Amino acid sequence: MLSPVHLLVLAITPGITASAAAMSETYLVISEHAVVKFADMEEDVRILVCALPLLVLGLFSLVFVCILRCGLVRKPVGKDIGKPKLDYLAQKVKSGSIAFLKEEYKFLTVYVVVWAVVCLVLFSIEPIKKDAKTDGVRSAACLIIGAFMSGLSGFIGMTVATDGNVRTTVACASGTLNDGLKVAFRAGAAMGFGVVGLAAVGLSFLILVMKPRRTQLEAVQYTHSFGFGASSIALFARVAGGIYTKAADVGADLVGKVEAGIDEDDPHNPAVIADNVGDNVGDVAGMGADLFE
C-alpha cells in the first residue's frame, strides 16, 4: 500500500512514472477554442500545471483543519456540565503529552541536523546535476522540511486529540453516543486533513522550488531527501511513543490491579494519567507522523 507522499510523487511527476506515455497524449482544455497538448508545453509550465493545483488543495485542507479545530474548541467541556474535574484531568493528559513530545523532539532535532549535514556533504561532493554547487544545500533543506512537517503532523494530531477527548466525554454524558461520535469524528477529521494537507503542500512546494535550472527528473530527485526526513521522524515517533504507551499501560495495570486491587483506569491510580498520555503520544502523534511518511 502506497503512503500519501508516494502517491503524491506519482501524481505530480508524469515524466518519470509508468503513466508518462499516457500523459504525453493528454490535452489541457483552456476554453472551447483553446486546447493545448500536454507534451507540447514547456517543462516549467508542465510542472506548474501538475503541482500548483495540488498546492492549492493542500492549502485548502489546512484551512479546513483550522475550521474544524475552531468548531471543536467551542464544544462544551467539563465545567459546562458541572464537572470541572474532567477539565483538570484532561489538562494533565494534554500537558504530559506536550512535555513528552518536546523531550522527544529535542533528540530528534539533533538526529535530523546530523543527517542534514551528511546530505550536505555527500551531495556537494557527488551532486545530482553535474558540476552543480547547490545540490548539497537543496538536499539538506528537503530533509529538514520533510522532518519538520512529519513532526508537525504528529503534533497537530496530538493537540486535536487531547482537546477532543474531554469534549467527546462531555457530549456522551450530556447527550447521546451519536453526539460523542460527531465530536470524535471532527477531531479525527482534523488530523486526517492535516496530514494530507501538509503532505500536499510540502511536496508540491518543493517541486516548484527545486525546478529552476533543473530538469523535471532532477527536481523530483531532491524530494528523496524530503521522504527520508519524514521517515526519520515517523520511525522514532512511532517506536518511542509505542514503547512509552506500553510501559505506562503495563505499569498502571501492575500498580492498580495487582498491588492496589482497584479497577483498570480507576481515577485513584495516578499512573492512569501516564497511560492516557502514552495513548496520545503513541497512537495519535506517532500515527500522524507515520501516516505522513
Secondary structure as GFF3:
##gff-version 3
##sequence-region A 1 293
A	DSSP	alpha_helix	4	12	.	.	.	ID=ss1
A	DSSP	three_ten_helix	14	16	.	.	.	ID=ss2
A	DSSP	alpha_helix	20	24	.	.	.	ID=ss3
A	DSSP	beta_strand	27	31	.	.	.	ID=ss4
A	DSSP	beta_strand	34	37	.	.	.	ID=ss5
A	DSSP	three_ten_helix	38	40	.	.	.	ID=ss6
A	DSSP	alpha_helix	43	73	.	.	.	ID=ss7
A	DSSP	three_ten_helix	78	81	.	.	.	ID=ss8
A	DSSP	alpha_helix	84	125	.	.	.	ID=ss9
A	DSSP	alpha_helix	135	174	.	.	.	ID=ss10
A	DSSP	alpha_helix	177	210	.	.	.	ID=ss11
A	DSSP	alpha_helix	216	221	.	.	.	ID=ss12
A	DSSP	alpha_helix	223	253	.	.	.	ID=ss13
A	DSSP	pi_helix	254	260	.	.	.	ID=ss14
A	DSSP	alpha_helix	271	280	.	.	.	ID=ss15
A	DSSP	pi_helix	281	285	.	.	.	ID=ss16
A	DSSP	alpha_helix	286	292	.	.	.	ID=ss17
###
